[in-house]
């Protein structure tokens, strides 16, 4: 399978004005990190971010960790554990880490935590299927 990154991804696409526009940076050879504050437009209950947005952050974290580790892939399985509500406007650190690679499967963990006190919001375990990628030069 080959996937094409054109910058319009809802989670990380810098060309998608409606998305999160998460920007992950490598943090070691197997880890990627991003920081984010959830805007009010992603509200669920009053004052809280929708759990799907938190799950999206985790999905992006596992994908970017795999990308930065040289094993780009698509998510085949994502198991999310929501630990507590994420408040709107709360600054979080989103971290993904490649744990293992076996043939074409990439096993990755991720978490979302408060950027100040490190209180855990959510974590995840994922299995990605490695793919070939094409990236538009204007997409990044």
N, C-alpha and C positions, 0 to 999 in steps of 0.2 A: 504494500500500500504506500502511496505517496500523498502527503498533505501539503497544502499551499497556504502559507501565512501571508495575508495581504494587509494586516494592520487593523482589521475591523472586528477582531475578536471581542465579545462582550466583556470578558474579564480583563484582558491585557492590551487590547488594541488601542494604540494611541490615536488612531483615526476614527474611533467610534465615540462620538460625543455623548451618547446615552449610557455607555458602559462604565466600568470601574476604572479603567486605564491604569491597572496595577503595573508597576515597573519593578521587576525582580532583578537583583544583582547577584552575581556569584559571591559566595562567602566560604571559600575553601573549594576543594575539588569535587565535593559531593553535595553541597548545600547552596540554597538560594534564599534570599531574604528580600522582603518588601515591607514598606510601611504604608498605612492607610487610615483615613478617618471616614467613617460611613456617613454620607450625607442623608438628610431627611427624606429624600425621595425613595430610599430603600427601606422605609419603615414597615414594620409589622404591627405589633401592639404599640401603644403610645410610648414613645421614647426608646423603642428597641428596634434593632435591625432585624430584617427577615432572616430566618434560619437558612433559607436558600442562598442568600448572599454570603453567609459565613461558609456554607458548603462550596460555593463558587470560589471563594478565596483559597480554600484548601485544595480544590481541584487545580487551580492555577499554580499553587505552590508545588504540588507534586510534578506537574508538567514542566515547570521551569527548572526544578532541581534536576530532572532527567535531561533536559536540554543542555543545561550548563555542564553536566557531567559527560556529555557526548553521546547520550542515548535518548534522543527525542522520541516521544511516543504519544499514543492516544490512550486515554483512560479506559480500561476494561472493567475495573472494579474500584469503587471508592467507598470505604466504610468510615462514616463520620460519627463522632461522639461529641455532642454539644454539652459543654460543661456548665455554662451559665449564659444568660442573655448578654448580647453585645449592645451597649448603649450607643445611640446615635451620637456622632461626634467624638466618640472615644478613639484615641489613637492606638492602633494596634501594630504589632510586628507579626508578620506572616512568614513562616519558615518551612521549607521543604528540604528533605534529605534523602538521597538515594541510599538504600540499605543493602541492596544486592542486585546483581544482574545475572540472569540465567538464560542463555541463548537469546531469544528475542523478547523476554519478559523482564521488565524493570520494576523492582519492588521499592516503594518509596513511602516515607512517613512525612507527616506535616502537622503543624499546629498554628493556632492563632492565640496570641497572648497580649495583654495590656503592655504597651511600650514603656510604661513608667514603673509599674509594680510587678510585672511579669505574671500576673494572675491569668490562669489559663481560661480561655474562652471555649476552645474546641480543639480536637485533634482528629487525625485521620490516618488510615493505612490504605495504600492503593497498589494496584497492579496495572502497569502500563504495557502496551504492546509497542515495541520499537517500530518506527516508520522512517521512511526517507522523507526529507522536507525540502521545500522550495520557499525561499523568502524573497518577497519583493523588496528592492532596495529602498523604496520610499516608505515601507511599512514600519521601519524602526528608525 
